[in-house]
Amino acid sequence: MTAPADGPQPKSGRSNLQLRIMSSLVLGAVVLTVTYLGGLPFRIMAAAMSGAIFYEWIAMRRTPLVRAHAAVSALFLAVVLLLMIAGKPAVLVLAVLLGALVVVALHGLVIGNGLTATAGLAYAAAPALALAHLRGDDSAGLAAILFLFAVVWTTDVMAYFTGRAIGGAKLAPSISPGKTWSGAIGGALFAVLAGAAFAFHESAVHGILVMAATALVLAVISQLGDLFESALKRSQGVKDSSHLIPGHGGVMDRVDGLTAAALAFYVLAAILVGFETPAHAFFTF
């Protein structure tokens, strides 16, 4: 999340800010509408996000992949996403993803491209599957995704404003010079409050303390996901993962924290109640 700098801004800066605000409003409205609908529309949105992430992962590389290897990787991703869109059982889709990762890894090693595409396939597909199966088709899934959004978005926004207000020691200066420890702690604390308030309003399965602790874990993982993506971009010498979103950069730039937190949330929920209806571990109606 990026806010305008203090003081007067040049016309180009104002235009970019206006573009960012318009893009955010449109994207937010679309995401929330599709999230409310759930089911097939949400799975299609998750698949589109996954495809964009994989494209950006490959496009950012300093050294391009062998075209055949990139095509094989994209094909396997498409198979996994089509199964997800079709609403196949989570265990089946996850098994196919695991098989795809093995095949792509072997293919990459044989032709000398290493495991870059394999890592990209996992990074793009796993969070999409997590989001799709967390949402599902019922009210519990809607509550779980909105809880996730509340925690991640609050972390993002309040980390920025807390960091600007307090300043102090840098969190990871070699990776993301703008982030501070005060921002990271502030974002996490506000996320705990947001998660606890949402859980109280929605009468979560577990008590407020458990949901607050869950929010804290997700807030920390969200920030780690943000740092990971920043480190990835720095290693490839790029500022943005792409220019797919006007005024914002790439899809990875906007969902880096969300994808990490979604995967962690899904794994935790699946451990508690299984892969097929993970949202029921935290919400039920």
LORO-129301 format. One line per 3 residues: number of its first residue (from 1); their letters; for each residue x, z, y of N, C-alpha, C. Coordinates in pm, whole numbers. Each point is the difference from the previous one (the first is absolute). Example, Ala and Ser with C-alpha at 12.3 -4.5 7.8 and 13.67 -1.06 7.14 Angstrom:
2
1) AS) 1319:780:-569:-89:0:119:90:0:120 ~ -35:-72:105:82:6:119:-77:73:109;
This chain:
285
1) MTA) 85:0:-118:-85:0:118:88:0:123 ~ -21:-94:91:84:-11:118:-87:7:124 ~ 37:84:94:-74:15:123:83:-57:114;
4) PAD) -63:-25:115:74:-56:112:103:97:54 ~ 107:-53:52:102:83:61:-50:57:131 ~ 64:109:48:-39:61:126:35:-91:117;
7) GPQ) -77:13:107:32:-73:122:-60:-138:2 ~ 19:-74:110:-56:-134:14:55:-93:-106 ~ -83:-89:-42:42:-95:-103:-9:-142:54;
10) PKS) 93:-88:-41:-7:-139:42:-124:-66:-57 ~ -35:-112:61:-121:-71:-40:3:-34:-147 ~ 118:-44:-52:10:-36:-141:-25:122:-88;
13) GRS) 50:120:44:-22:122:-76:-147:37:-4 ~ -68:-17:114:-143:29:4:-77:-95:-91 ~ 40:-128:2:-69:-99:-85:18:35:-147;
16) NLQ) 122:42:-37:26:36:-139:-79:124:-38 ~ -10:97:92:-78:120:-27:-146:-35:-20 ~ -53:-87:85:-140:-42:-15:-22:-69:-134;
19) LRI) 96:-82:-39:-11:-69:-129:2:100:-115 ~ 86:101:10:9:103:-103:-131:78:-11 ~ -56:35:115:-125:76:1:-113:-82:-61;
22) MSS) -10:-127:40:-105:-86:-54:16:-17:-151 ~ 123:-24:-44:25:-15:-144:-37:127:-75 ~ 36:116:57:-29:127:-66:-150:22:-13;
25) LVL) -74:-31:107:-145:19:-4:-65:-90:-105 ~ 43:-125:-1:-57:-95:-97:35:41:-142 ~ 128:29:-24:43:39:-134:-68:128:-45;
28) GAV) -9:98:91:-65:126:-35:-145:-19:-38 ~ -70:-83:77:-142:-25:-28:-16:-69:-136 ~ 86:-98:-27:-10:-72:-127:31:92:-117;
31) VLT) 108:78:12:41:89:-109:-109:102:-30 ~ -56:62:103:-102:102:-22:-128:-59:-56 ~ -36:-119:46:-120:-66:-52:16:-33:-148;
34) VTY) 114:-59:-36:24:-37:-139:12:126:-87 ~ 60:104:55:11:126:-74:-138:57:-29 ~ -88:-8:97:-137:49:-21:-69:-81:-109;
37) LGG) 20:-131:-1:-64:-86:-100:55:30:-140 ~ 132:23:-10:62:29:-129:-10:-116:-97 ~ 18:30:-129:-16:-101:-104:84:-124:21;
40) LPF) -61:-116:-22:70:-128:8:62:-26:137 ~ -72:21:111:64:-25:131:127:83:21 ~ -4:125:-43:118:85:19:114:-46:-90;
43) RIM) -31:-41:-122:105:-48:-90:64:-127:54 ~ -81:-87:61:55:-122:59:92:35:116 ~ -41:97:82:85:42:111:131:58:-50;
46) AAA) -7:83:-104:122:57:-57:91:-109:-55 ~ -60:-101:-62:79:-111:-54:66:-81:112 ~ -73:-23:109:57:-72:114:117:76:59;
49) MSG) -14:132:12:108:84:48:121:-12:-92 ~ -22:5:-130:107:-8:-96:74:-134:8 ~ -76:-107:9:61:-132:10:86:-14:125;
52) AIF) -49:55:112:75:-7:126:129:82:-10 ~ -9:116:-61:120:85:-16:105:-71:-85 ~ -43:-63:-109:97:-69:-86:63:-117:74;
55) YEW) -80:-74:75:54:-111:79:106:51:99 ~ -30:111:69:94:53:97:126:53:-67 ~ -17:63:-115:115:53:-73:99:-112:-33;
58) IAM) -52:-112:-48:84:-114:-37:56:-68:125 ~ -84:-17:103:41:-74:120:106:74:79 ~ 5:132:-9:98:78:77:142:-10:-54;
61) RRT) 16:-43:-123:132:0:-62:99:-87:76 ~ 121:55:18:107:-78:62:35:-122:-85 ~ 6:24:-134:32:-108:-94:-127:-37:-75;
64) PLV) -51:-120:18:-125:-38:-66:10:7:-152 ~ -112:30:-63:-6:-1:-146:-2:-144:-51 ~ 43:-17:-123:-18:-130:-65:-150:-31:-1;
67) RAH) -35:-119:39:-141:-34:18:-82:24:-127 ~ 57:-34:-115:-73:18:-126:-28:148:-26 ~ 95:86:33:-18:143:-21:-108:56:93;
70) AAV) 2:-44:125:-103:43:94:-138:-45:-47 ~ -7:-122:-55:-128:-53:-48:-50:79:-121 ~ 90:30:-92:-39:79:-118:-51:138:42;
73) SAL) 69:63:93:-38:132:48:-138:-5:66 ~ -21:-101:85:-128:-15:69:-113:-26:-100 ~ 29:-77:-104:-101:-29:-101:-44:127:-72;
76) FLA) 96:83:-38:-35:123:-69:-76:95:92 ~ 37:3:127:-76:81:95:-144:-49:9 ~ -17:-131:4:-135:-57:7:-83:39:-121;
79) VVL) 60:-2:-118:-72:39:-122:-47:145:10 ~ 89:88:42:-34:142:14:-113:19:101 ~ 11:-67:113:-100:16:105:-135:-60:-40;
82) LLM) 1:-109:-74:-126:-59:-47:-71:94:-97 ~ 76:65:-86:-60:99:-90:-59:116:79 ~ 71:42:104:-50:108:84:-127:-42:73;
85) IAG) -1:-120:56:-118:-50:71:-120:-10:-93 ~ 26:-40:-124:-107:-14:-99:-55:135:-46 ~ 63:109:42:-49:133:-35:32:43:-141;
88) KPA) 109:-51:-56:40:38:-135:46:146:-2 ~ -5:66:-116:40:140:-8:140:24:53 ~ 19:113:64:128:32:62:114:-1:-101;
91) VLV) -25:53:-119:105:6:-102:47:-140:-36 ~ -93:-94:-12:36:-138:-32:83:-63:111 ~ -45:16:125:70:-62:112:140:60:15;
94) LAV) 11:131:-17:130:65:10:94:-45:-113 ~ -56:-20:-119:80:-47:-113:52:-141:27 ~ -85:-86:56:42:-136:33:108:4:108;
97) LLG) -16:88:98:101:13:104:134:43:-60 ~ -4:96:-90:124:45:-64:66:-115:-75 ~ -78:-76:-76:54:-116:-71:57:-103:96;
100) ALV) -69:-22:111:47:-96:100:133:44:59 ~ 15:128:25:126:51:55:116:-21:-97 ~ -27:19:-128:105:-20:-101:42:-146:-4;
103) VVA) -99:-91:-2:31:-143:-8:74:-47:124 ~ -48:39:117:64:-42:125:141:57:10 ~ 19:124:-45:134:60:2:96:-78:-90;
106) LHG) -43:-32:-120:85:-75:-92:33:-138:55 ~ -102:-66:58:21:-132:57:99:6:116 ~ -13:102:84:91:14:113:142:26:-42;
109) LVI) 18:82:-103:135:30:-48:64:-122:-66 ~ -80:-77:-73:52:-117:-70:49:-106:99 ~ -75:-23:108:38:-107:93:89:52:114;
112) GNG) 32:128:-2:92:54:99:-62:44:131 ~ -133:18:4:-65:47:122:-24:151:2 ~ 42:67:-106:-13:145:-3:-144:48:-6;
115) LTA) -24:118:56:-131:65:-11:-76:2:132 ~ 41:-82:94:-67:-1:131:-148:-34:-12 ~ -31:-107:-70:-140:-41:-14:-80:102:-82;
118) TAG) 66:61:-98:-67:102:-81:-41:118:87 ~ 93:43:85:-31:110:92:-112:-39:96 ~ 4:-124:48:-105:-48:90:-135:-6:-67;
121) LAY) -1:-43:-126:-124:-6:-77:-61:139:-15 ~ 84:97:-34:-48:138:-14:-48:55:133 ~ 75:-26:105:-34:52:133:-130:-59:53;
124) AAA) -26:-125:-35:-121:-66:47:-122:33:-85 ~ 19:4:-132:-115:12:-90:-48:144:-22 ~ 94:93:-22:-39:136:-38:-90:68:104;
127) PAL) 34:-4:130:-88:63:98:-138:-67:9 ~ -3:-132:-17:-129:-70:4:-90:45:-114 ~ 58:14:-120:-78:50:-114:-46:143:26;
130) ALA) 88:80:59:-36:138:31:-118:6:96 ~ 5:-79:106:-109:-2:97:-130:-48:-63 ~ 8:-108:-77:-121:-57:-60:-66:97:-96;
133) HLR) 78:67:-82:-59:91:-99:-39:134:62 ~ 65:41:107:-45:118:72:-137:-27:63 ~ -16:-117:60:-129:-30:66:-112:-19:-99;
136) GDD) 21:-82:-102:-105:-23:-99:-128:-48:64 ~ -114:44:-55:-130:-46:48:-92:114:43 ~ 47:123:-2:-92:111:26:36:78:126;
139) SAG) -81:98:33:19:79:121:125:86:-6 ~ 37:45:-120:123:78:-14:121:-84:39 ~ -2:-126:-40:109:-89:36:8:-24:149;
142) LAA) -115:-15:64:-2:-17:145:59:123:68 ~ -40:119:-45:53:123:59:151:11:-20 ~ 48:-38:-118:143:9:-29:81:-91:92;
145) ILF) -47:-122:20:73:-94:86:-5:45:146 ~ -115:49:45:-10:48:138:88:124:22 ~ 9:86:-101:92:114:7:143:-50:14;
148) LFA) 36:-99:-79:135:-58:5:26:-60:138 ~ -96:-76:51:16:-59:134:17:109:106 ~ -83:104:-8:5:107:100:138:64:2;
151) VVW) 56:24:-118:131:66:-9:111:-93:50 ~ 2:-123:-48:109:-92:35:-6:-40:147 ~ -119:-34:49:-11:-43:139:30:115:95;
154) TTD) -44:120:-33:31:116:84:150:27:0 ~ 63:-10:-115:144:18:-8:71:-98:92 ~ -39:-126:-8:64:-106:77:-15:24:150;
157) VMA) -123:23:44:-27:14:143:62:127:57 ~ -22:113:-69:46:127:55:152:18:-13 ~ 61:-65:-96:146:4:-7:59:-67:125;
160) YFT) -62:-108:41:48:-71:120:-15:88:124 ~ -121:51:22:-26:75:123:71:136:1 ~ 8:66:-115:73:126:-6:147:-22:25;
163) GRA) 55:-105:-60:141:-31:21:31:-30:146 ~ -88:-73:67:21:-32:142:-11:126:86 ~ -92:89:-36:-23:119:82:112:102:-16;
166) IGG) 51:15:-121:98:105:-28:142:-54:-6 ~ 18:-115:-63:133:-57:-13:84:80:-98 ~ 131:4:25:87:79:-86:80:-85:-96;
169) AKL) 45:64:-107:89:-65:-97:-66:-120:-66 ~ 81:-102:-25:-50:-120:-65:-19:25:-149 ~ -106:-61:-55:-31:17:-141:96:-78:-88;
172) APS) 18:-126:30:89:-87:-78:56:-106:93 ~ 95:37:86:47:-91:105:58:-131:-49 ~ 58:1:-119:60:-123:-51:-105:-97:-55;
175) ISP) -121:50:-22:-107:-83:-56:-104:-34:105 ~ -49:103:70:-104:-20:101:30:93:117 ~ 76:-47:98:50:87:107:-108:68:84;
178) GKT) -120:-54:2:-105:56:84:-69:121:-59 ~ 16:25:-128:-73:109:-66:75:132:14 ~ -76:107:24:59:133:16:-58:97:-102;
181) WSG) 72:110:-21:-50:104:-89:-128:63:56 ~ -5:14:132:-121:57:60:-121:-89:-25 ~ 21:-131:10:-110:-93:-27:-43:5:-145;
184) AIG) 97:5:-92:-33:5:-142:-78:126:-35 ~ 45:113:53:-69:126:-28:-137:3:66 ~ -6:-45:126:-128:-2:70:-100:-92:-68;
187) GAL) 44:-117:-41:-89:-92:-70:-55:59:-128 ~ 87:67:-76:-42:61:-125:-99:114:23 ~ 25:82:102:-90:113:27:-138:-49:44;
190) FAV) -4:-98:87:-129:-54:43:-72:-69:-116 ~ 76:-63:-90:-60:-64:-117:-63:104:-92 ~ 63:116:-12:-57:109:-80:-135:43:59;
193) LAG) -5:13:131:-125:38:66:-107:-107:-21 ~ 39:-126:14:-96:-109:-18:-50:-6:-144 ~ 91:15:-95:-40:-3:-141:-89:116:-36;
196) AAF) 32:119:50:-81:118:-30:-139:-13:62 ~ -6:-49:123:-129:-18:66:-86:-102:-74 ~ 62:-110:-43:-75:-102:-74:-49:56:-133;
199) AFH) 85:72:-71:-38:56:-129:-114:100:15 ~ 4:80:107:-107:96:25:-132:-72:26 ~ 6:-106:81:-121:-75:34:-59:-69:-121;
202) ESA) 87:-49:-89:-47:-75:-116:-17:86:-125 ~ 17:131:13:-17:92:-114:84:-45:-119 ~ 131:-1:19:92:-44:-104:-8:90:-123;
205) VHG) 41:-55:-114:-3:74:-126:83:127:10 ~ 116:-10:59:91:114:11:-18:70:134 ~ 55:119:11:-10:76:124:82:-60:112;
208) ILV) -21:52:120:67:-52:118:152:11:-12 ~ 49:109:-58:144:17:-12:63:-107:-89 ~ -68:-32:-109:51:-104:-90:0:-135:71;
211) MAA) -105:-31:71:-9:-128:70:100:-6:116 ~ 23:114:66:98:4:106:140:-24:-56 ~ 29:59:-116:130:-21:-64:15:-146:-43;
214) TAL) -109:-59:-49:2:-142:-38:28:-86:123 ~ -64:32:110:22:-74:124:145:11:45 ~ 58:118:-14:140:19:39:93:-88:-84;
217) VLA) -23:-2:-131:81:-83:-89:-13:-148:38 ~ -123:-44:24:-22:-141:34:61:-34:136 ~ -5:95:95:59:-25:131:152:-17:-11;
220) VIS) 63:84:-80:145:-11:-18:36:-132:-68 ~ -75:-34:-105:28:-125:-72:-27:-121:88 ~ -102:10:85:-27:-109:93:118:-24:92;
223) QLG) 59:106:51:116:-15:88:123:-52:-74 ~ 14:41:-126:110:-53:-81:-19:-150:-25 ~ -126:-41:-20:-28:-142:-17:35:-79:124;
226) DLF) -28:57:116:35:-62:127:151:-16:12 ~ 73:106:-34:147:-5:8:57:-101:-100 ~ -60:-7:-118:49:-96:-101:-13:-142:53;
229) ESA) -114:-31:61:-18:-136:50:94:-28:116 ~ 25:100:84:96:-16:109:140:-27:-55 ~ 39:74:-104:131:-21:-62:9:-138:-62;
232) LKR) -108:-45:-61:-2:-133:-61:20:-108:107 ~ -71:11:110:14:-99:108:141:2:58 ~ 54:121:18:134:12:56:103:-66:-93;
235) SQG) -19:19:-131:94:-58:-95:-2:-152:1 ~ -115:-55:40:-14:-146:3:19:-57:140 ~ 23:89:98:28:-46:135:-119:-56:74;
238) VKD) -120:52:-26:-120:-49:69:-69:116:71 ~ -72:-32:108:-73:102:77:-138:23:-58 ~ -68:-109:-36:-134:7:-58:2:-68:-137;
241) SSH) -91:45:-87:-4:-61:-133:-50:-144:5 ~ -81:-33:102:-45:-137:23:-73:-1:133 ~ -72:-108:28:-80:-8:122:-145:-37:-36;
244) LIP) -47:51:-111:-134:-33:-47:-109:63:85 ~ 29:117:61:-101:69:80:39:-9:147 ~ -79:-65:83:35:-17:141:27:134:69;
247) GHG) 118:10:61:35:119:75:48:116:-84 ~ -5:-11:-132:35:112:-86:114:-29:-97 ~ 32:-127:-21:101:-31:-100:-64:-39:-131;
250) GVM) 48:64:-107:-49:-36:-132:-94:102:-61 ~ -54:-37:-115:-90:91:-72:75:123:-46 ~ 121:-18:-50:81:114:-44:23:99:115;
253) DRV) 16:-52:121:22:86:114:-120:91:27 ~ -118:-46:-34:-121:75:29:-45:90:-114 ~ 41:-30:-122:-53:77:-115:110:70:-79;
256) DGL) 121:9:54:110:60:-77:-31:144:-41 ~ -52:80:92:-34:137:-34:-122:9:-88 ~ -99:-87:24:-123:3:-77:25:-34:-146;
259) TAA) 82:-101:-26:23:-41:-138:71:109:-80 ~ 96:66:64:72:108:-70:-95:116:-29 ~ -80:39:99:-93:112:-19:-109:-35:-100;
262) ALA) -50:-124:4:-105:-42:-93:48:8:-144 ~ 122:-46:-25:54:4:-135:16:145:-47 ~ 50:85:87:16:142:-36:-135:66:-27;
265) FYV) -98:-31:83:-134:57:-15:-63:-45:-132 ~ 18:-128:-32:-55:-52:-125:65:64:-121 ~ 132:12:1:71:61:-112:-46:144:-21;
268) LAA) -9:75:109:-45:139:-9:-141:9:-57 ~ -89:-83:53:-139:2:-47:-10:-45:-145 ~ 78:-102:-38:-4:-51:-137:49:106:-99;
271) ILV) 99:79:40:48:108:-86:-113:101:-26 ~ -82:22:102:-106:101:-9:-122:-48:-80 ~ -42:-125:23:-126:-45:-63:9:-135:-70;
274) GFE) 115:-66:4:12:-128:-66:8:-116:97 ~ 32:-118:-54:27:-118:83:-124:-68:55 ~ -114:13:-65:-115:-83:33:-80:49:120;
277) TPA) -21:128:14:-77:54:113:79:111:69 ~ 116:-30:53:88:104:55:-61:76:117 ~ -86:-64:78:-56:68:116:-79:125:-38;
280) HAF) -52:3:-123:-79:114:-43:84:127:-18 ~ 131:-16:7:86:120:-6:-13:82:128 ~ -44:-65:109:-6:69:129:-139:1:63;
283) FTF) -82:-102:-31:-132:-8:61:-102:-40:-107 ~ -118:53:10:-107:-39:-90:-134:17:70 ~ -95:-89:-31:-129:3:65:-110:-17:-104;
